[in-house]
Structure formats: C-alpha cells, structure tokens
Amino acid sequence: MLPRASMAALPSGLAGDARALDALQSRAALDPKAAVREAARQFEALFMNEVMKSMRATTMADTSGQDAGSAMGTSLLDGQFALELSGRPGGLSDAIMRQLQHQMGLAPGPIPATGSANDTPAPLAARPAPTAIPQAGAAGFVQQHEAAAKAAEAATGIPAGFMVAQAAQETGWGRKEIRHADGTPSYNLFGIKAGADWKGPTASVTTTEYTHGRPHKVVARFRAYGSYAESFADYARLMKSSPRYQQVVASAGTAAGFAQGLQRAGYATDPAYAEKLTRVINTTLRLQRSVA
C-alpha cells in the first residue's frame, strides 16, 4: 500500500495539471486500487465539467463577449469546481470505480470457501458454458495444485497462477475432469489430446469442439497420467518444447497476453477461450491472495 501522504496526494491538484496524470501512472503499478479510484474521480470530473459548460451555455450569463484570457479563466474555474466536487461518496465515481475494478480483476467478489477440489465429479459439460466458480472447492483447487504449478513455473517461466487458472478453466474447477470409462480419473487437467506420438495411457470422452465458430460434439482421445503433478509436468514440457507455443511463453507477462497467446496458437477451438481464461485467471489470483 502507498503511504498515507502519497494516497492523500492523489485527489489533490489543479484541473488540467499534466503532472497529475504522470503521478497517477507512476502510482498505478504500486497501488492499482488507488489509481483506479483516482481515475474514476477524474472521469466524474470530466463529466461534471461538461455539465457545467452546458449549464453556463444555456442558463448563465452570456460569456461570448469575453476576451481570450477571461474565457480561459472561466473554463479553468469550471474545471476546478468539477474536480473539487467529484469523488464524493455515492457519486458517479463510485459506480465508475466498481466497473473499472471488475474489468481489471481487482474487485474482491465472492470468494468460495475452501473445500474438496473434486467433490462433485461429473462428465464433460453437455454444452459450452462459462466456467463458473463453484460454491465450494475453488480455493481448495488452488491450494491442491499450488506445488505442482510452482514446479511448472520454474520449468517454463509461466506464472503458477496462470496455469492453475487454465486447469480450472479446462476442468470447471475440478468438477468436470476427463475420466476413464470406469469413472477413474485421468488426471488430465489441461485437456491435452493424445496424438500419434503419445505412447502413454489414454481416456476417450465426448467433448465440445468448434468449427467456424459453431460448437459440435466429438469423441476424442486424451492423455492420461498417474497424478496431477504428472499433468502439470507434461503441460510444462509441451509449452517449453513445442515451437507452436513459444509465443505463449514469451507473452506470459500478463493474464490477457498469456490467454490470447494460447488462443492464437490454437490451443482451443472455442472462439471466446482467451476472454474466458482471462476472467478465470483474475479469479484465481484473488483466491491465491485470500489463502496466502
């Protein structure tokens, strides 16, 4: 968190002062929530300034005869009034701040209680749907796979939280894992298919694929492992050794870059895969902070 003096400095200053924008940009990396709060206040100030200009043009005294200096002074005064009046509790900036925090993954949101990651086993979804947070089990899922994800991070450089999130996306937080015909787990957390070069065990299940943006059901063969740790290790080898995913590893500095890199590389056929995965990554990062 920023020191109290720095936090207090964010809302102060003059309207139109370019240094305020520089200060906001420099503080964004240190305290994103404070930066979002100030950005929302600035948006509200811009809106209120337009309202004041409209009021002055329609109901206040005629200023058309003012010289350039007086007109500029009036404009700056209106901007300063708008800045001083913005950011009040319950105002427009609160609504803007909540929306920005939600889009950036900073909004706290409901965090599910810790529980068994695989307490409701089920086959793959019957139809495409966003990956929803289960009422219980998401925090347990994150904790369960933390060690294996850290080992995969050391091998690839991809943040552990990003990979745990992808496992959550692929398995519905562990509720829709790929299973063998007898119901035993395949431990395949990343939906990696068994190609001609795969010599290990497999599990064949019905899954959803997209062709020209349209979903349809197919039966596919997936790799099977002896443990979740093996699944993370195989995923790490795939990311590190396949030329197809070199740009994914290179763009893993941000959640959106990682998710979009996977989609560009053709990891999944769902046209909304990157958008869905980015949301799940932001949720996973919040869960990691909550259980740390």
C-alpha positions as CSV (number, residue, x, y, z in Angstrom):
1,M,0.0,0.0,0.0
2,L,1.1,3.6,-0.5
3,P,2.0,5.8,2.5
4,R,-0.9,7.9,3.7
5,A,0.7,11.0,2.5
6,S,1.0,9.6,-1.0
7,M,-2.6,8.4,-1.0
8,A,-3.8,11.9,0.1
9,A,-1.8,13.4,-2.8
10,L,-3.8,11.6,-5.4
11,P,-7.0,13.6,-5.3
12,S,-5.4,17.0,-4.9
13,G,-4.0,19.3,-7.6
14,L,-5.3,21.7,-10.2
15,A,-7.6,20.8,-13.1
16,G,-5.6,20.4,-16.3
17,D,-2.3,19.8,-14.4
18,A,-0.4,17.3,-16.6
19,R,1.7,16.3,-13.6
20,A,-1.4,14.7,-12.0
21,L,-1.6,12.2,-14.9
22,D,2.1,11.4,-14.6
23,A,1.7,10.8,-10.9
24,L,-1.3,8.6,-11.5
25,Q,0.6,6.5,-14.0
26,S,3.6,6.1,-11.7
27,R,1.4,5.0,-8.7
28,A,-0.7,2.6,-10.8
29,A,1.9,-0.1,-10.5
30,L,2.3,0.3,-6.8
31,D,-1.3,0.6,-5.8
32,P,-3.7,-0.3,-8.6
33,K,-6.8,0.2,-6.5
34,A,-5.8,3.7,-5.5
35,A,-5.1,4.5,-9.2
36,V,-8.5,3.2,-10.3
37,R,-10.2,5.3,-7.6
38,E,-8.5,8.4,-8.8
39,A,-9.1,7.6,-12.5
40,A,-12.8,7.2,-11.7
41,R,-12.7,10.6,-9.9
42,Q,-11.1,12.2,-13.0
43,F,-13.8,10.6,-15.2
44,E,-16.5,12.1,-13.0
45,A,-14.8,15.5,-13.0
46,L,-14.7,15.4,-16.9
47,F,-18.4,14.6,-16.9
48,M,-19.3,17.3,-14.4
49,N,-17.2,19.8,-16.3
50,E,-19.2,19.2,-19.4
51,V,-22.4,19.6,-17.4
52,M,-21.2,22.9,-16.1
53,K,-20.3,24.1,-19.6
54,S,-23.7,23.1,-20.8
55,M,-25.4,25.0,-17.9
56,R,-23.3,28.0,-18.5
57,A,-24.2,28.0,-22.2
58,T,-28.0,27.6,-21.5
59,T,-28.8,29.3,-18.2
60,M,-25.9,31.5,-17.1
61,A,-24.8,34.9,-18.2
62,D,-23.6,35.3,-21.8
63,T,-19.8,34.9,-21.9
64,S,-19.4,35.3,-25.7
65,G,-18.0,38.8,-25.3
66,Q,-15.2,37.7,-23.0
67,D,-11.6,38.1,-24.3
68,A,-9.5,35.0,-24.6
69,G,-7.9,35.4,-21.2
70,S,-11.3,35.7,-19.4
71,A,-12.7,32.8,-21.4
72,M,-9.8,30.6,-20.4
73,G,-10.1,31.7,-16.8
74,T,-13.8,30.8,-16.8
75,S,-13.0,27.4,-18.3
76,L,-10.3,26.6,-15.8
77,L,-12.6,27.7,-12.9
78,D,-15.3,25.4,-14.2
79,G,-12.8,22.6,-14.4
80,Q,-11.5,23.2,-10.9
81,F,-15.1,23.3,-9.5
82,A,-15.8,20.0,-11.2
83,L,-12.6,18.4,-9.8
84,E,-13.4,19.6,-6.3
85,L,-17.0,18.3,-6.4
86,S,-16.1,14.9,-7.8
87,G,-15.2,11.8,-5.8
88,R,-17.9,12.3,-3.2
89,P,-19.3,9.1,-1.6
90,G,-22.3,7.7,-3.6
91,G,-21.4,9.7,-6.6
92,L,-20.8,8.8,-10.2
93,S,-17.1,8.0,-9.5
94,D,-18.1,5.1,-7.2
95,A,-20.0,3.4,-10.0
96,I,-17.1,4.0,-12.5
97,M,-14.6,2.7,-9.9
98,R,-16.6,-0.5,-9.4
99,Q,-16.8,-1.1,-13.1
100,L,-13.1,-0.5,-13.7
101,Q,-12.2,-2.8,-10.8
102,H,-14.4,-5.5,-12.2
103,Q,-12.9,-5.2,-15.7
104,M,-9.3,-5.3,-14.3
105,G,-10.0,-8.2,-11.9
106,L,-9.4,-6.0,-8.8
107,A,-13.0,-6.3,-7.4
108,P,-13.0,-8.6,-4.5
109,G,-16.1,-10.5,-5.4
110,P,-17.4,-13.5,-3.6
111,I,-14.6,-16.0,-2.7
112,P,-15.8,-19.5,-2.2
113,A,-14.9,-21.4,0.9
114,T,-12.1,-23.9,0.9
115,G,-13.3,-27.5,0.3
116,S,-12.5,-30.6,-1.7
117,A,-11.5,-29.7,-5.2
118,N,-13.1,-32.8,-6.7
119,D,-16.2,-33.2,-4.5
120,T,-18.7,-33.3,-7.4
121,P,-17.2,-35.4,-10.2
122,A,-19.1,-35.1,-13.5
123,P,-18.6,-35.8,-17.2
124,L,-17.6,-33.0,-19.6
125,A,-20.3,-30.3,-20.0
126,A,-23.1,-31.1,-22.3
127,R,-23.0,-27.7,-23.9
128,P,-20.5,-24.8,-24.0
129,A,-20.8,-22.5,-20.9
130,P,-18.6,-20.1,-19.0
131,T,-16.5,-21.6,-16.2
132,A,-18.4,-20.6,-13.0
133,I,-16.9,-20.6,-9.6
134,P,-18.3,-23.5,-7.6
135,Q,-20.0,-22.6,-4.3
136,A,-17.3,-24.6,-2.5
137,G,-14.0,-26.0,-3.7
138,A,-12.3,-23.3,-5.8
139,A,-9.9,-22.2,-3.0
140,G,-9.2,-25.9,-2.3
141,F,-8.4,-26.4,-6.0
142,V,-5.9,-23.6,-6.0
143,Q,-4.2,-24.9,-2.8
144,Q,-4.2,-28.5,-4.1
145,H,-2.3,-27.7,-7.3
146,E,0.0,-24.9,-6.0
147,A,3.1,-27.1,-5.6
148,A,2.9,-28.7,-9.0
149,A,2.2,-25.3,-10.6
150,K,5.2,-23.8,-8.9
151,A,7.4,-26.6,-10.4
152,A,5.9,-26.0,-13.8
153,E,6.6,-22.2,-13.4
154,A,10.2,-23.0,-12.7
155,A,10.4,-25.0,-15.9
156,T,8.6,-22.6,-18.2
157,G,8.5,-19.1,-16.6
158,I,4.7,-19.0,-16.9
159,P,3.2,-17.8,-13.6
160,A,1.9,-20.6,-11.5
161,G,-1.4,-18.8,-11.0
162,F,-2.0,-18.7,-14.8
163,M,-1.5,-22.4,-15.1
164,V,-3.8,-23.2,-12.1
165,A,-6.4,-21.0,-13.7
166,Q,-6.1,-22.8,-17.1
167,A,-6.6,-26.1,-15.2
168,A,-9.6,-24.6,-13.6
169,Q,-10.9,-23.4,-17.0
170,E,-10.4,-26.8,-18.6
171,T,-11.9,-28.9,-15.7
172,G,-14.6,-26.5,-14.3
173,W,-12.6,-26.1,-11.1
174,G,-12.2,-29.9,-10.9
175,R,-15.8,-30.8,-11.3
176,K,-15.6,-31.9,-15.0
177,E,-12.4,-33.8,-15.2
178,I,-11.7,-36.1,-18.0
179,R,-12.4,-39.7,-16.7
180,H,-11.9,-43.2,-17.9
181,A,-14.9,-45.3,-18.9
182,D,-14.9,-46.9,-15.4
183,G,-15.0,-43.4,-13.7
184,T,-11.4,-43.3,-12.5
185,P,-9.6,-40.0,-13.1
186,S,-7.2,-39.4,-16.0
187,Y,-5.5,-36.6,-14.1
188,N,-5.5,-34.6,-17.3
189,L,-6.0,-31.1,-16.1
190,F,-5.2,-29.3,-19.3
191,G,-7.3,-31.2,-21.9
192,I,-4.2,-32.3,-23.8
193,K,-5.1,-34.7,-26.6
194,A,-3.3,-38.0,-27.3
195,G,-1.7,-37.6,-30.7
196,A,0.1,-40.3,-32.7
197,D,3.3,-39.6,-30.8
198,W,1.7,-40.3,-27.4
199,K,2.7,-43.7,-26.1
200,G,1.1,-43.5,-22.7
201,P,-2.4,-44.4,-21.5
202,T,-5.4,-42.5,-22.8
203,A,-9.1,-41.7,-22.0
204,S,-11.7,-41.3,-24.7
205,V,-14.6,-39.0,-23.9
206,T,-17.2,-36.8,-25.7
207,T,-16.1,-33.2,-25.8
208,T,-17.1,-29.9,-27.5
209,E,-15.2,-28.6,-30.4
210,Y,-15.8,-25.5,-32.6
211,T,-15.8,-25.4,-36.4
212,H,-16.2,-22.0,-37.9
213,G,-17.4,-20.8,-34.5
214,R,-20.1,-23.4,-34.2
215,P,-20.0,-26.0,-31.4
216,H,-20.4,-29.7,-32.0
217,K,-19.7,-32.9,-30.1
218,V,-16.9,-35.2,-31.0
219,V,-15.3,-38.2,-29.3
220,A,-11.6,-37.5,-28.7
221,R,-8.6,-39.4,-27.1
222,F,-6.9,-37.5,-24.3
223,R,-3.6,-38.3,-22.5
224,A,-3.9,-39.9,-19.1
225,Y,-1.5,-39.6,-16.2
226,G,-0.7,-41.2,-12.9
227,S,-1.1,-38.0,-10.9
228,Y,-1.9,-34.3,-11.2
229,A,1.8,-33.5,-10.8
230,E,2.4,-35.5,-14.0
231,S,-0.2,-33.5,-15.8
232,F,1.5,-30.2,-14.8
233,A,4.9,-31.6,-15.8
234,D,3.6,-32.7,-19.2
235,Y,1.9,-29.4,-19.8
236,A,5.2,-27.6,-18.9
237,R,7.1,-29.8,-21.4
238,L,4.5,-29.0,-24.1
239,M,4.8,-25.3,-23.5
240,K,8.6,-25.3,-23.4
241,S,9.4,-27.7,-26.2
242,S,6.8,-27.1,-28.9
243,P,7.6,-24.2,-31.4
244,R,3.8,-23.7,-31.6
245,Y,3.7,-22.3,-28.1
246,Q,6.9,-20.3,-28.0
247,Q,5.0,-17.0,-28.3
248,V,2.7,-18.1,-25.5
249,V,5.6,-18.4,-23.1
250,A,7.0,-15.1,-24.4
251,S,3.7,-13.3,-23.8
252,A,3.0,-14.8,-20.3
253,G,3.9,-11.5,-18.6
254,T,0.2,-10.6,-18.3
255,A,-3.0,-12.6,-17.9
256,A,-4.5,-11.3,-21.2
257,G,-1.2,-11.8,-23.1
258,F,-1.0,-15.4,-21.9
259,A,-4.7,-16.2,-22.7
260,Q,-4.6,-14.5,-26.1
261,G,-1.3,-16.3,-27.0
262,L,-2.9,-19.6,-26.3
263,Q,-5.9,-18.8,-28.5
264,R,-3.6,-17.6,-31.3
265,A,-1.6,-20.8,-31.1
266,G,-4.8,-22.8,-31.5
267,Y,-4.7,-24.4,-28.0
268,A,-8.5,-24.5,-28.0
269,T,-11.2,-24.1,-30.7
270,D,-13.6,-22.0,-28.6
271,P,-13.5,-18.5,-30.1
272,A,-14.1,-17.0,-26.7
273,Y,-11.4,-19.1,-25.0
274,A,-9.0,-16.1,-24.3
275,E,-11.7,-14.0,-22.8
276,K,-13.0,-16.8,-20.5
277,L,-9.5,-17.8,-19.4
278,T,-8.6,-14.2,-18.6
279,R,-11.6,-14.0,-16.2
280,V,-10.6,-17.2,-14.6
281,I,-7.0,-16.1,-14.1
282,N,-8.1,-12.9,-12.4
283,T,-10.3,-15.0,-10.1
284,T,-7.5,-17.4,-9.4
285,L,-5.1,-14.6,-8.5
286,R,-7.7,-13.3,-6.0
287,L,-8.1,-16.7,-4.5
288,Q,-4.3,-17.0,-4.1
289,R,-4.2,-13.7,-2.2
290,S,-7.0,-14.8,0.0
291,V,-5.4,-18.1,1.1
292,A,-1.8,-16.8,1.3
